[in-house]
């Protein structure tokens, strides 16, 4: 296959077209809720066993560069950045990162066997996630 067809720029563009043009049209006002639950569903099919494997998965899945920043008690702080995130932030005024949030919530819930929820906030050229657990957890970062 031609190298130009597989370039990262084209993959970033195709992701932006799907995530930020097609899905919003299909899902409309339910986009955030559906994508959050889709992310949770996707996570149930993955066998990730550590923070590092989650970070690697995000990169391989084309979500962006994920980094766990801090863990204190029942909260884990994450940051998502990189060319994919920047392209999506440029493509759409309010891009939706709820697929990634749902994925984080479910994969952490699976790892620690405690109910979780993940919230997000977009700042500058990054997405900040906070995973909240029902109780304090012991998970090395």
C-alpha positions as CSV (number, residue, x, y, z in Angstrom):
1,X,0.0,0.0,0.0
2,X,1.2,3.5,-0.8
3,X,2.9,5.2,2.2
4,X,1.0,8.4,1.6
5,X,-2.3,6.6,2.3
6,X,-1.0,5.5,5.7
7,X,0.4,8.8,6.8
8,X,-0.5,10.0,10.3
9,X,-2.0,13.2,8.9
10,X,-4.5,11.3,6.8
11,X,-5.3,9.1,9.8
12,X,-5.9,12.2,12.0
13,X,-8.1,13.7,9.3
14,X,-10.2,10.5,8.9
15,X,-10.6,10.3,12.7
16,X,-11.7,14.0,12.8
17,X,-14.2,13.4,10.0
18,X,-15.8,10.4,11.7
19,X,-15.7,11.8,15.3
20,X,-16.4,15.5,14.6
21,X,-18.6,15.5,11.5
22,X,-20.4,12.2,11.0
23,X,-21.1,11.1,14.6
24,X,-22.6,14.5,15.7
25,X,-24.9,14.4,12.7
26,X,-26.1,10.9,13.5
27,X,-26.3,11.1,17.3
28,X,-27.4,14.8,17.6
29,X,-28.3,15.8,21.2
30,X,-27.6,12.3,22.5
31,X,-24.0,12.3,21.3
32,X,-22.3,12.8,24.7
33,X,-24.3,10.1,26.5
34,X,-24.1,7.5,23.7
35,X,-20.4,8.0,23.2
36,X,-19.7,7.8,27.0
37,X,-21.5,4.4,27.2
38,X,-19.9,3.3,24.0
39,X,-16.5,4.0,25.6
40,X,-17.5,1.9,28.6
41,X,-18.6,-0.9,26.3
42,X,-15.4,-0.8,24.4
43,X,-13.4,-1.0,27.6
44,X,-15.1,-4.2,28.6
45,X,-13.6,-5.9,25.6
46,X,-10.0,-4.9,26.5
47,X,-7.7,-6.6,28.9
48,X,-5.6,-3.7,30.2
49,X,-3.8,-4.3,33.5
50,X,-2.1,-1.0,34.5
51,X,-2.0,2.7,34.0
52,X,0.8,2.2,31.5
53,X,-1.2,-0.2,29.3
54,X,-4.1,2.2,29.3
55,X,-1.8,5.0,28.2
56,X,-0.4,2.8,25.4
57,X,-3.9,1.8,24.3
58,X,-5.0,5.4,23.9
59,X,-2.1,6.1,21.6
60,X,-2.6,3.0,19.5
61,X,-6.4,3.6,19.3
62,X,-5.8,7.1,17.9
63,X,-7.3,8.8,20.9
64,X,-4.1,10.8,21.6
65,X,-1.3,10.9,24.1
66,X,-2.8,10.0,27.6
67,X,-0.8,10.6,30.7
68,X,-1.9,9.9,34.3
69,X,-0.9,13.0,36.3
70,X,-1.9,12.2,39.8
71,X,-3.7,9.8,42.1
72,X,-5.0,10.9,45.4
73,X,-7.5,8.9,47.4
74,X,-10.5,8.2,45.1
75,X,-9.4,10.4,42.2
76,X,-7.1,10.0,39.2
77,X,-6.2,13.0,37.1
78,X,-5.3,12.5,33.4
79,X,-4.3,14.7,30.5
80,X,-4.9,13.9,26.8
81,X,-2.9,15.8,24.3
82,X,-1.0,15.5,21.0
83,X,-1.6,15.9,17.3
84,X,-4.9,14.0,17.2
85,X,-6.4,16.1,20.1
86,X,-5.1,19.3,18.5
87,X,-6.7,18.3,15.1
88,X,-10.0,17.6,16.7
89,X,-10.0,20.8,18.7
90,X,-9.3,22.7,15.5
91,X,-11.9,20.9,13.5
92,X,-14.9,21.5,15.7
93,X,-15.8,24.3,18.1
94,X,-16.8,21.9,20.9
95,X,-15.3,18.4,20.1
96,X,-16.7,15.5,22.1
97,X,-14.2,13.4,24.2
98,X,-16.9,11.4,26.0
99,X,-15.9,8.1,24.3
100,X,-12.5,8.5,25.9
101,X,-14.1,9.5,29.3
102,X,-16.3,6.4,29.3
103,X,-13.4,4.2,28.4
104,X,-11.4,5.5,31.3
105,X,-14.3,5.1,33.7
106,X,-14.9,1.5,32.8
107,X,-11.3,0.4,32.5
108,X,-10.5,1.8,36.0
109,X,-13.7,0.2,37.4
110,X,-12.5,-3.1,36.0
111,X,-9.0,-2.7,37.4
112,X,-10.0,-1.7,40.9
113,X,-13.5,-3.4,41.2
114,X,-15.1,-0.1,42.4
115,X,-17.7,2.0,40.7
116,X,-16.3,5.0,38.8
117,X,-17.2,8.0,36.7
118,X,-15.0,10.2,34.6
119,X,-15.5,13.9,33.9
120,X,-13.7,16.0,31.4
121,X,-12.7,19.6,30.8
122,X,-11.0,21.1,27.7
123,X,-8.3,23.6,28.4
124,X,-6.1,25.2,25.8
125,X,-4.9,22.3,23.5
126,X,-5.5,19.5,26.0
127,X,-8.3,17.5,27.6
128,X,-8.2,17.0,31.3
129,X,-10.1,14.0,32.7
130,X,-10.9,13.2,36.4
131,X,-11.8,9.7,37.3
132,X,-13.8,9.6,40.5
133,X,-14.1,6.3,42.4
134,X,-16.7,5.4,45.0
135,X,-13.9,4.8,47.5
136,X,-10.2,5.3,47.9
137,X,-8.2,3.1,45.6
138,X,-4.6,1.8,45.6
139,X,-3.4,2.1,42.0
140,X,0.2,2.9,41.2
141,X,0.8,5.7,38.7
